[in-house]
Amino acid sequence: METLESNSQSFFVRVWVEEKSEQGEWGVWRGHIVHVPSGEKHYFRDLNEIQTFIAPHLEEMGVRFDTSWRVALWFKRMIKRS
């Protein structure tokens, strides 16, 4: 029987918003996410980067994403490389 640890991933996510602008609009979202087992850390300005960071770890566990999600992840990875 497999243990829970071999079927799970742990992440620590911290999110905050920068100070509001002078016009009273919300500032920019910022944050960081840590993959607990490896200690890998990623800082972000866009909350969508959370799913981009987590997806490869889930794929390693055998999670299969639908085609549209895989294409979106592929594009995000290509943009990140350039």
Backbone atoms as SQL, in Angstrom:
CREATE TABLE atoms (id INTEGER PRIMARY KEY, chain TEXT, resi INTEGER, resn TEXT, atom TEXT, x REAL, y REAL, z REAL);
INSERT INTO atoms VALUES
  (1, 'A', 1, 'MET', 'N', 0.834, -1.182, 0.000),
  (2, 'A', 1, 'MET', 'CA', 0.000, 0.000, 0.000),
  (3, 'A', 1, 'MET', 'C', 0.877, 1.242, 0.000),
  (4, 'A', 2, 'GLU', 'N', 0.579, 2.188, -0.893),
  (5, 'A', 2, 'GLU', 'CA', 1.365, 3.412, -0.975),
  (6, 'A', 2, 'GLU', 'C', 0.976, 4.354, 0.152),
  (7, 'A', 3, 'THR', 'N', 1.943, 5.109, 0.604),
  (8, 'A', 3, 'THR', 'CA', 1.662, 6.069, 1.668),
  (9, 'A', 3, 'THR', 'C', 1.092, 7.344, 1.076),
  (10, 'A', 4, 'LEU', 'N', 0.477, 8.140, 1.910),
  (11, 'A', 4, 'LEU', 'CA', -0.069, 9.416, 1.480),
  (12, 'A', 4, 'LEU', 'C', 1.024, 10.300, 0.902),
  (13, 'A', 5, 'GLU', 'N', 2.210, 10.251, 1.486),
  (14, 'A', 5, 'GLU', 'CA', 3.304, 11.097, 1.029),
  (15, 'A', 5, 'GLU', 'C', 3.698, 10.815, -0.415),
  (16, 'A', 6, 'SER', 'N', 3.626, 9.578, -0.858),
  (17, 'A', 6, 'SER', 'CA', 4.009, 9.268, -2.226),
  (18, 'A', 6, 'SER', 'C', 2.924, 9.667, -3.224),
  (19, 'A', 7, 'ASN', 'N', 1.745, 9.987, -2.739),
  (20, 'A', 7, 'ASN', 'CA', 0.637, 10.389, -3.605),
  (21, 'A', 7, 'ASN', 'C', 0.261, 11.849, -3.417),
  (22, 'A', 8, 'SER', 'N', 1.166, 12.629, -2.853),
  (23, 'A', 8, 'SER', 'CA', 0.821, 14.028, -2.612),
  (24, 'A', 8, 'SER', 'C', 2.017, 14.933, -2.859),
  (25, 'A', 9, 'GLN', 'N', 1.731, 16.186, -3.039),
  (26, 'A', 9, 'GLN', 'CA', 2.735, 17.223, -3.171),
  (27, 'A', 9, 'GLN', 'C', 2.369, 18.327, -2.185),
  (28, 'A', 10, 'SER', 'N', 3.355, 18.996, -1.642),
  (29, 'A', 10, 'SER', 'CA', 3.101, 20.085, -0.704),
  (30, 'A', 10, 'SER', 'C', 3.714, 21.374, -1.234),
  (31, 'A', 11, 'PHE', 'N', 2.953, 22.442, -1.117),
  (32, 'A', 11, 'PHE', 'CA', 3.394, 23.752, -1.551),
  (33, 'A', 11, 'PHE', 'C', 3.051, 24.771, -0.473),
  (34, 'A', 12, 'PHE', 'N', 3.912, 25.749, -0.326),
  (35, 'A', 12, 'PHE', 'CA', 3.646, 26.878, 0.552),
  (36, 'A', 12, 'PHE', 'C', 3.484, 28.083, -0.358),
  (37, 'A', 13, 'VAL', 'N', 2.342, 28.768, -0.256),
  (38, 'A', 13, 'VAL', 'CA', 2.058, 29.922, -1.105),
  (39, 'A', 13, 'VAL', 'C', 1.835, 31.141, -0.233),
  (40, 'A', 14, 'ARG', 'N', 2.541, 32.204, -0.550),
  (41, 'A', 14, 'ARG', 'CA', 2.354, 33.482, 0.144),
  (42, 'A', 14, 'ARG', 'C', 2.012, 34.524, -0.902),
  (43, 'A', 15, 'VAL', 'N', 0.898, 35.229, -0.706),
  (44, 'A', 15, 'VAL', 'CA', 0.418, 36.212, -1.670),
  (45, 'A', 15, 'VAL', 'C', 0.157, 37.524, -0.942),
  (46, 'A', 16, 'TRP', 'N', 0.510, 38.637, -1.581),
  (47, 'A', 16, 'TRP', 'CA', 0.225, 39.961, -1.029),
  (48, 'A', 16, 'TRP', 'C', 0.016, 40.937, -2.168),
  (49, 'A', 17, 'VAL', 'N', -0.535, 42.077, -1.857),
  (50, 'A', 17, 'VAL', 'CA', -0.733, 43.115, -2.863),
  (51, 'A', 17, 'VAL', 'C', 0.152, 44.300, -2.498),
  (52, 'A', 18, 'GLU', 'N', 0.818, 44.820, -3.522),
  (53, 'A', 18, 'GLU', 'CA', 1.650, 46.004, -3.311),
  (54, 'A', 18, 'GLU', 'C', 0.748, 47.164, -2.911),
  (55, 'A', 19, 'GLU', 'N', 1.319, 48.227, -2.431),
  (56, 'A', 19, 'GLU', 'CA', 0.540, 49.384, -2.002),
  (57, 'A', 19, 'GLU', 'C', -0.381, 49.877, -3.109),
  (58, 'A', 20, 'LYS', 'N', -1.510, 50.448, -2.697),
  (59, 'A', 20, 'LYS', 'CA', -2.446, 51.008, -3.660),
  (60, 'A', 20, 'LYS', 'C', -1.824, 52.216, -4.353),
  (61, 'A', 21, 'SER', 'N', -2.279, 52.459, -5.573),
  (62, 'A', 21, 'SER', 'CA', -1.793, 53.621, -6.301),
  (63, 'A', 21, 'SER', 'C', -2.437, 54.882, -5.723),
  (64, 'A', 22, 'GLU', 'N', -1.945, 56.022, -6.154),
  (65, 'A', 22, 'GLU', 'CA', -2.487, 57.288, -5.664),
  (66, 'A', 22, 'GLU', 'C', -3.946, 57.478, -6.068),
  (67, 'A', 23, 'GLN', 'N', -4.372, 56.832, -7.152),
  (68, 'A', 23, 'GLN', 'CA', -5.755, 56.931, -7.611),
  (69, 'A', 23, 'GLN', 'C', -6.679, 56.002, -6.827),
  (70, 'A', 24, 'GLY', 'N', -6.142, 55.290, -5.867),
  (71, 'A', 24, 'GLY', 'CA', -6.943, 54.402, -5.048),
  (72, 'A', 24, 'GLY', 'C', -7.169, 53.024, -5.645),
  (73, 'A', 25, 'GLU', 'N', -6.543, 52.764, -6.793),
  (74, 'A', 25, 'GLU', 'CA', -6.686, 51.451, -7.419),
  (75, 'A', 25, 'GLU', 'C', -5.781, 50.458, -6.703),
  (76, 'A', 26, 'TRP', 'N', -6.154, 49.186, -6.773),
  (77, 'A', 26, 'TRP', 'CA', -5.318, 48.159, -6.171),
  (78, 'A', 26, 'TRP', 'C', -3.982, 48.109, -6.879),
  (79, 'A', 27, 'GLY', 'N', -2.972, 47.782, -6.149),
  (80, 'A', 27, 'GLY', 'CA', -1.638, 47.638, -6.707),
  (81, 'A', 27, 'GLY', 'C', -1.468, 46.285, -7.376),
  (82, 'A', 28, 'VAL', 'N', -0.231, 45.924, -7.574),
  (83, 'A', 28, 'VAL', 'CA', 0.109, 44.676, -8.253),
  (84, 'A', 28, 'VAL', 'C', 0.169, 43.535, -7.248),
  (85, 'A', 29, 'TRP', 'N', -0.406, 42.386, -7.611),
  (86, 'A', 29, 'TRP', 'CA', -0.291, 41.191, -6.777),
  (87, 'A', 29, 'TRP', 'C', 1.119, 40.651, -6.895),
  (88, 'A', 30, 'ARG', 'N', 1.650, 40.221, -5.778),
  (89, 'A', 30, 'ARG', 'CA', 2.974, 39.607, -5.722),
  (90, 'A', 30, 'ARG', 'C', 2.880, 38.375, -4.830),
  (91, 'A', 31, 'GLY', 'N', 3.863, 37.520, -4.960),
  (92, 'A', 31, 'GLY', 'CA', 3.874, 36.370, -4.081),
  (93, 'A', 31, 'GLY', 'C', 5.030, 35.455, -4.376),
  (94, 'A', 32, 'HIS', 'N', 5.076, 34.392, -3.618),
  (95, 'A', 32, 'HIS', 'CA', 6.029, 33.332, -3.905),
  (96, 'A', 32, 'HIS', 'C', 5.410, 32.005, -3.502),
  (97, 'A', 33, 'ILE', 'N', 5.909, 30.979, -4.169),
  (98, 'A', 33, 'ILE', 'CA', 5.446, 29.621, -3.907),
  (99, 'A', 33, 'ILE', 'C', 6.677, 28.738, -3.741),
  (100, 'A', 34, 'VAL', 'N', 6.605, 27.836, -2.790),
  (101, 'A', 34, 'VAL', 'CA', 7.708, 26.911, -2.519),
  (102, 'A', 34, 'VAL', 'C', 7.188, 25.484, -2.644),
  (103, 'A', 35, 'HIS', 'N', 7.899, 24.670, -3.403),
  (104, 'A', 35, 'HIS', 'CA', 7.631, 23.234, -3.446),
  (105, 'A', 35, 'HIS', 'C', 8.350, 22.659, -2.238),
  (106, 'A', 36, 'VAL', 'N', 7.597, 22.233, -1.246),
  (107, 'A', 36, 'VAL', 'CA', 8.169, 21.868, 0.055),
  (108, 'A', 36, 'VAL', 'C', 9.211, 20.748, -0.042),
  (109, 'A', 37, 'PRO', 'N', 8.944, 19.637, -0.739),
  (110, 'A', 37, 'PRO', 'CA', 9.940, 18.558, -0.750),
  (111, 'A', 37, 'PRO', 'C', 11.300, 18.956, -1.336),
  (112, 'A', 38, 'SER', 'N', 11.299, 19.781, -2.393),
  (113, 'A', 38, 'SER', 'CA', 12.564, 20.134, -3.050),
  (114, 'A', 38, 'SER', 'C', 13.131, 21.466, -2.582),
  (115, 'A', 39, 'GLY', 'N', 12.289, 22.321, -2.002),
  (116, 'A', 39, 'GLY', 'CA', 12.734, 23.656, -1.608),
  (117, 'A', 39, 'GLY', 'C', 12.752, 24.630, -2.765),
  (118, 'A', 40, 'GLU', 'N', 12.346, 24.180, -3.958),
  (119, 'A', 40, 'GLU', 'CA', 12.307, 25.057, -5.133),
  (120, 'A', 40, 'GLU', 'C', 11.337, 26.203, -4.869),
  (121, 'A', 41, 'LYS', 'N', 11.767, 27.433, -5.168),
  (122, 'A', 41, 'LYS', 'CA', 10.956, 28.615, -4.888),
  (123, 'A', 41, 'LYS', 'C', 10.785, 29.437, -6.160),
  (124, 'A', 42, 'HIS', 'N', 9.605, 30.010, -6.325),
  (125, 'A', 42, 'HIS', 'CA', 9.317, 30.853, -7.485),
  (126, 'A', 42, 'HIS', 'C', 8.574, 32.095, -7.013),
  (127, 'A', 43, 'TYR', 'N', 9.079, 33.263, -7.401),
  (128, 'A', 43, 'TYR', 'CA', 8.390, 34.523, -7.119),
  (129, 'A', 43, 'TYR', 'C', 7.516, 34.871, -8.315),
  (130, 'A', 44, 'PHE', 'N', 6.364, 35.488, -8.061),
  (131, 'A', 44, 'PHE', 'CA', 5.466, 35.810, -9.166),
  (132, 'A', 44, 'PHE', 'C', 4.770, 37.145, -8.960),
  (133, 'A', 45, 'ARG', 'N', 4.286, 37.690, -10.104),
  (134, 'A', 45, 'ARG', 'CA', 3.497, 38.925, -10.128),
  (135, 'A', 45, 'ARG', 'C', 2.091, 38.664, -10.637),
  (136, 'A', 46, 'ASP', 'N', 1.869, 37.482, -11.137),
  (137, 'A', 46, 'ASP', 'CA', 0.588, 37.104, -11.728),
  (138, 'A', 46, 'ASP', 'C', 0.126, 35.822, -11.020),
  (139, 'A', 47, 'LEU', 'N', -1.079, 35.836, -10.482),
  (140, 'A', 47, 'LEU', 'CA', -1.567, 34.671, -9.738),
  (141, 'A', 47, 'LEU', 'C', -1.646, 33.420, -10.600),
  (142, 'A', 48, 'ASN', 'N', -1.765, 33.576, -11.919),
  (143, 'A', 48, 'ASN', 'CA', -1.795, 32.409, -12.805),
  (144, 'A', 48, 'ASN', 'C', -0.483, 31.633, -12.792),
  (145, 'A', 49, 'GLU', 'N', 0.596, 32.281, -12.364),
  (146, 'A', 49, 'GLU', 'CA', 1.880, 31.588, -12.305),
  (147, 'A', 49, 'GLU', 'C', 1.890, 30.491, -11.245),
  (148, 'A', 50, 'ILE', 'N', 0.951, 30.554, -10.312),
  (149, 'A', 50, 'ILE', 'CA', 0.852, 29.502, -9.297),
  (150, 'A', 50, 'ILE', 'C', 0.558, 28.169, -9.973),
  (151, 'A', 51, 'GLN', 'N', -0.443, 28.141, -10.848),
  (152, 'A', 51, 'GLN', 'CA', -0.787, 26.881, -11.519),
  (153, 'A', 51, 'GLN', 'C', 0.321, 26.436, -12.465),
  (154, 'A', 52, 'THR', 'N', 1.021, 27.391, -13.083),
  (155, 'A', 52, 'THR', 'CA', 2.123, 27.036, -13.968),
  (156, 'A', 52, 'THR', 'C', 3.243, 26.368, -13.196),
  (157, 'A', 53, 'PHE', 'N', 3.494, 26.821, -11.972),
  (158, 'A', 53, 'PHE', 'CA', 4.540, 26.241, -11.127),
  (159, 'A', 53, 'PHE', 'C', 4.141, 24.854, -10.623),
  (160, 'A', 54, 'ILE', 'N', 2.896, 24.693, -10.238),
  (161, 'A', 54, 'ILE', 'CA', 2.428, 23.441, -9.642),
  (162, 'A', 54, 'ILE', 'C', 2.249, 22.328, -10.676),
  (163, 'A', 55, 'ALA', 'N', 1.827, 22.664, -11.882),
  (164, 'A', 55, 'ALA', 'CA', 1.479, 21.663, -12.895),
  (165, 'A', 55, 'ALA', 'C', 2.561, 20.612, -13.147),
  (166, 'A', 56, 'PRO', 'N', 3.833, 20.989, -13.347),
  (167, 'A', 56, 'PRO', 'CA', 4.834, 19.944, -13.615),
  (168, 'A', 56, 'PRO', 'C', 4.979, 18.941, -12.467),
  (169, 'A', 57, 'HIS', 'N', 4.807, 19.408, -11.241),
  (170, 'A', 57, 'HIS', 'CA', 4.896, 18.503, -10.097),
  (171, 'A', 57, 'HIS', 'C', 3.721, 17.516, -10.092),
  (172, 'A', 58, 'LEU', 'N', 2.563, 17.991, -10.498),
  (173, 'A', 58, 'LEU', 'CA', 1.399, 17.100, -10.586),
  (174, 'A', 58, 'LEU', 'C', 1.557, 16.110, -11.738),
  (175, 'A', 59, 'GLU', 'N', 2.122, 16.574, -12.848),
  (176, 'A', 59, 'GLU', 'CA', 2.363, 15.682, -13.987),
  (177, 'A', 59, 'GLU', 'C', 3.317, 14.551, -13.585),
  (178, 'A', 60, 'GLU', 'N', 4.314, 14.856, -12.753),
  (179, 'A', 60, 'GLU', 'CA', 5.234, 13.819, -12.273),
  (180, 'A', 60, 'GLU', 'C', 4.495, 12.749, -11.477),
  (181, 'A', 61, 'MET', 'N', 3.370, 13.136, -10.853),
  (182, 'A', 61, 'MET', 'CA', 2.572, 12.184, -10.078),
  (183, 'A', 61, 'MET', 'C', 1.620, 11.388, -10.964),
  (184, 'A', 62, 'GLY', 'N', 1.554, 11.756, -12.257),
  (185, 'A', 62, 'GLY', 'CA', 0.676, 11.037, -13.168),
  (186, 'A', 62, 'GLY', 'C', -0.625, 11.754, -13.477),
  (187, 'A', 63, 'VAL', 'N', -0.779, 12.988, -12.999),
  (188, 'A', 63, 'VAL', 'CA', -1.986, 13.755, -13.315),
  (189, 'A', 63, 'VAL', 'C', -1.955, 14.098, -14.796),
  (190, 'A', 64, 'ARG', 'N', -3.064, 13.877, -15.463),
  (191, 'A', 64, 'ARG', 'CA', -3.165, 14.177, -16.891),
  (192, 'A', 64, 'ARG', 'C', -4.116, 15.348, -17.071),
  (193, 'A', 65, 'PHE', 'N', -3.638, 16.385, -17.721),
  (194, 'A', 65, 'PHE', 'CA', -4.447, 17.570, -17.985),
  (195, 'A', 65, 'PHE', 'C', -5.094, 17.455, -19.353),
  (196, 'A', 66, 'ASP', 'N', -6.241, 18.114, -19.524),
  (197, 'A', 66, 'ASP', 'CA', -6.881, 18.076, -20.833),
  (198, 'A', 66, 'ASP', 'C', -6.036, 18.856, -21.844),
  (199, 'A', 67, 'THR', 'N', -6.348, 18.703, -23.124),
  (200, 'A', 67, 'THR', 'CA', -5.526, 19.266, -24.190),
  (201, 'A', 67, 'THR', 'C', -5.385, 20.776, -24.082),
  (202, 'A', 68, 'SER', 'N', -6.462, 21.490, -23.826),
  (203, 'A', 68, 'SER', 'CA', -6.372, 22.951, -23.777),
  (204, 'A', 68, 'SER', 'C', -5.461, 23.406, -22.639),
  (205, 'A', 69, 'TRP', 'N', -5.500, 22.707, -21.531),
  (206, 'A', 69, 'TRP', 'CA', -4.646, 23.058, -20.393),
  (207, 'A', 69, 'TRP', 'C', -3.186, 22.782, -20.729),
  (208, 'A', 70, 'ARG', 'N', -2.912, 21.651, -21.387),
  (209, 'A', 70, 'ARG', 'CA', -1.535, 21.310, -21.754),
  (210, 'A', 70, 'ARG', 'C', -0.973, 22.320, -22.747),
  (211, 'A', 71, 'VAL', 'N', -1.786, 22.751, -23.703),
  (212, 'A', 71, 'VAL', 'CA', -1.331, 23.745, -24.681),
  (213, 'A', 71, 'VAL', 'C', -1.018, 25.061, -23.976),
  (214, 'A', 72, 'ALA', 'N', -1.887, 25.478, -23.063),
  (215, 'A', 72, 'ALA', 'CA', -1.654, 26.718, -22.325),
  (216, 'A', 72, 'ALA', 'C', -0.362, 26.632, -21.517),
  (217, 'A', 73, 'LEU', 'N', -0.126, 25.504, -20.859),
  (218, 'A', 73, 'LEU', 'CA', 1.119, 25.327, -20.100),
  (219, 'A', 73, 'LEU', 'C', 2.338, 25.356, -21.020),
  (220, 'A', 74, 'TRP', 'N', 2.223, 24.734, -22.182),
  (221, 'A', 74, 'TRP', 'CA', 3.329, 24.717, -23.128),
  (222, 'A', 74, 'TRP', 'C', 3.679, 26.144, -23.550),
  (223, 'A', 75, 'PHE', 'N', 2.661, 26.954, -23.884),
  (224, 'A', 75, 'PHE', 'CA', 2.907, 28.336, -24.287),
  (225, 'A', 75, 'PHE', 'C', 3.571, 29.123, -23.155),
  (226, 'A', 76, 'LYS', 'N', 3.101, 28.937, -21.941),
  (227, 'A', 76, 'LYS', 'CA', 3.692, 29.647, -20.810),
  (228, 'A', 76, 'LYS', 'C', 5.147, 29.262, -20.618),
  (229, 'A', 77, 'ARG', 'N', 5.460, 27.989, -20.805),
  (230, 'A', 77, 'ARG', 'CA', 6.854, 27.549, -20.667),
  (231, 'A', 77, 'ARG', 'C', 7.733, 28.126, -21.775),
  (232, 'A', 78, 'MET', 'N', 7.198, 28.203, -22.996),
  (233, 'A', 78, 'MET', 'CA', 7.960, 28.757, -24.112),
  (234, 'A', 78, 'MET', 'C', 8.239, 30.244, -23.891),
  (235, 'A', 79, 'ILE', 'N', 7.253, 30.960, -23.393),
  (236, 'A', 79, 'ILE', 'CA', 7.427, 32.396, -23.126),
  (237, 'A', 79, 'ILE', 'C', 8.460, 32.587, -22.031),
  (238, 'A', 80, 'LYS', 'N', 8.419, 31.745, -21.015),
  (239, 'A', 80, 'LYS', 'CA', 9.354, 31.852, -19.899),
  (240, 'A', 80, 'LYS', 'C', 10.799, 31.613, -20.369),
  (241, 'A', 81, 'ARG', 'N', 10.994, 30.731, -21.339),
  (242, 'A', 81, 'ARG', 'CA', 12.343, 30.412, -21.829),
  (243, 'A', 81, 'ARG', 'C', 12.931, 31.546, -22.645),
  (244, 'A', 82, 'SER', 'N', 12.081, 32.321, -23.302),
  (245, 'A', 82, 'SER', 'CA', 12.605, 33.374, -24.183),
  (246, 'A', 82, 'SER', 'C', 12.924, 34.653, -23.458);
